[in-house]
Amino acid sequence: QRDIVGVDLSSTFPPEIKKLPTVGYHRALSIEAILAMKPSLVLHDNNIGPDHVVKQLEDLKIPMKVFDAKAEDIESLQQLTLEMGQYFHQEARAKEINQQLSADMQVVLARNQSFKDKPKVLVIHFGRASNVYLVMTKKNVAGKMIAWAGGEMAVEDVKGMKQLSAEVIAAADPDIILVTDYGYDQLGSIQKIIELPGVAATRAAKSERIYRVEESDLAYLGPRTGKNVQALQQLIHTAK
């Protein structure tokens, strides 16, 4: 960590990393903010933008390392961990992380055998605007994590994110609603969320099974994924 001079907004762990300067959202980077940190190396996953900022970095010949492997499931996550371990000459540590991840997921799968139902989960991302909600779908990484935790996503779509009206939210009638940190913190309390159009009519609202989740823990896979799925599993299978 002593070599890290800045991060993007999605970097939230470990907690002390939040003390570092940020260069903004990874798809809306500022060349000025990046250059102000005088980096000798930029690490990214080929999912940064806008394109003109990437081109400026290339034209300035700032060294960049791209980790192209996409962590879309446990196997590809472990492959990416090994790739990063090789790059940083931490192969042994990468193997330890992968072994712990496998062990954590075995615990998850074993616990799932004891559950008799699959709670329906709705994930609301960034709150709402004009009574239109941005939600994560079964196609999203969050959909995989909910499934691993023994739940079922309330919304299916070909895209990972979908805008839904208040009426569709009510009709989906989820057992549990998860609200990502930004939207939850804007609203400030579970009561404010319960009062939202469409939400109040759901089983989740009536039983007050509405929870705050860190977006980065739910929408991205990483070394803590096994532990994050265990926490989700406990959350969605614990009666209010």
N, C-alpha and C positions, 0 to 999 in steps of 0.2 A: 504493500500500500504506500510505502514511502516514496515510490517512484511515480505514483499516479498524481498528475497535476490538475485533472478535471474529468468530469463524467457527464453523461446526459441525464435527463430527468428520470429515466426508468431505472437508474442505478440507485437502489435503496438499501442494499445489504452488503456488508454489515452496517449497523446503524451509524458508525463513525464516518462512513463514506458520504453521508449527507452533509458533512461539514465542508466538503470540497466544493470548489466553484463548479457551476454547471454551464454547459454550452447549449442548453435548451432541449427541446424535444428532438429525438433522433431523426425525425423526418422533416424537421424545420430548423436545421442548424444555421448558426451565424458564423460566417468566416471570421468576422472581427473578434468574436468571443473565443474562437479556437486559437487564433494567432496571438491573442493577448496572453495565453498560457504558455506560449513558446514551447510547444511539444516537440520532442525529438522523434516521436513515434505515435501514430494514430492507429488504434485497434478498432475494428468494426466487423459486422457480420453481413455486409453487403445489403443492408436494409436501412441505409441512411440517405438523407437528402436535405434540401433539393439538389437536383442534378448539377446546377451551376456551382454550388458550393463544393461538391465533390471534384468537379473539373478544376476549380481554383486551387484546391489542395494538391491535385496532380500537377498542375502547371507550376506551382511553387516548389514542387519536388520534395514535399514533406513525406518522409517514409510512412507507408501504411501497410499494415498486415491485415489481410481479410481472412476471416474464418468462414468459409463458404458452407460448411456442413450445416444443414438445418436440423435443429433438435425438434422433431415432430412426434417422437415416441421414445420409449425408454432405450431402445437399441441405438437409435441415431444420436440420442443425448450422450450415451456412453462413448460412442465413436468420437463425438465432438470433444468430450472431456479428455480422451486419449490424445487427440490432435493437439489440444492446447497444452497438455502435459509435456508432449514432445517438444513443442515450440519453446516452452519456458524451462526445459530441462528438469521437469518435475514428474517424470514418468511414474515413479513409485507412488507419489501422492495422488496422481490421477487414477491409478489402479485401486488405491484405498477408497477413494471417493466412489468409484464405480461399484466396488464390493459392498459398501455401506448402502448405496442406492438399491442394489439388488436385494439386500437383506430387508430394507425398509418396505419394498414392494411386496416381498413375500409375506410380511406381517399383514399388509393391507389385504392381499388376496385370501389369506387364511381367515381374517375377520369377516370378510364378505360372505363366507359360507354360513355364518350364523344369522344373517339378516333375512327376513322373510318378505320385505318389500323394497321397492326402489322409489324413494321420495322424488317428486318432480321439482326440479330446481330452476329458478329463473335468475339470470345474472344481469343486473342493470349496470351499465357502464356510463360514467360521466353524467349521472342524473337524468335530467329531462330538459326539453325546450319546447314550449308551446304544446304541452301535453303529448309530445312525441318522444318516446323513450328509445335510446340506443342500447340494444341488448346483445349479449354474446350468444351465439348459436351452438348447436351440436358440432358444427364444423370447426369451431374455435378450439384452441388448445385447452381452454377451460372445459369444453365438452368432454375431452378425453379424461381430464382430471376428475370431473364429476362422475364419469362412468367407472373409473378405477376405484373411486370412493364408494361405489355401490348406489349411486343415484342416477337420475335420468334428466337430461336437459329438457326444459319446457318448450324450447323453440328449435326448429330445424330449418336450415336454409343452405343454399349452395355457397353462401359467403359466411365468413366468420362473424360478421357483425350485421345487424339488421335493425332498421327503425320500425317501431311498433306504436300504434295508437293506444290510448288509454283503454278503449273498448277491447282491443285484442289482448292486452295484458290481463284484463278481467276475465276474458274467456279462457285464457291459458290456465288460470286458477292454480298457480304453483303451490306446493306444500311449503316451500322455503324460498325466500328471496335473498340473494346476496347482492350487495351494493358495493361497487369498488370505492376505494378510499376517497378519491377526489369528489365524487358525487355525494357520498355519505357525509363527508366533512362540510360540504357546502350547505347541506340541509340541516346538519347539526344534531339530529336526534331521531330515534326510531319513530317517535310520535309524528314528527314532520313527514316522514316517509309514508307512514300508514295513512295519513290524510291526503296523499297524492291521488289525483283522479285515476281510476282503474285499479290502483293498488288496494284500496280499502276493501274492495269486494272479494279479495282473494283469501284462500285458506291461510296463507302465510301471514297476512295482516291480522286476521281474526285470532290466530294463535300466537301472534307477535314473534313469529319465527323469521325475523329479518335481521341480517347480520352484516357487519362491515368486513370487507376483505381487502387485502393489499392487491392491487392490480397486478403487480409484478410477480406475486406468488401464484396467481391464477392463470395469467395469460401467457406465461413463459415457463419453459422447462429449464431446470438447472440442478446443481448439486443438492439443493434442499428439496427437490420435488417429492421424494419419498416421504419426508417429514411433513411437507405441505399437504400431501394427499391423506396422510394419517389424520391431520388436524381437520380436514374437510370431512373425512369419514366420521369422525367423532361428532362434528357439528351437525351433519344432516341426519344422523341416526340417533341423536339424543332428543328425546321428547322435551318440549318446553315445560 
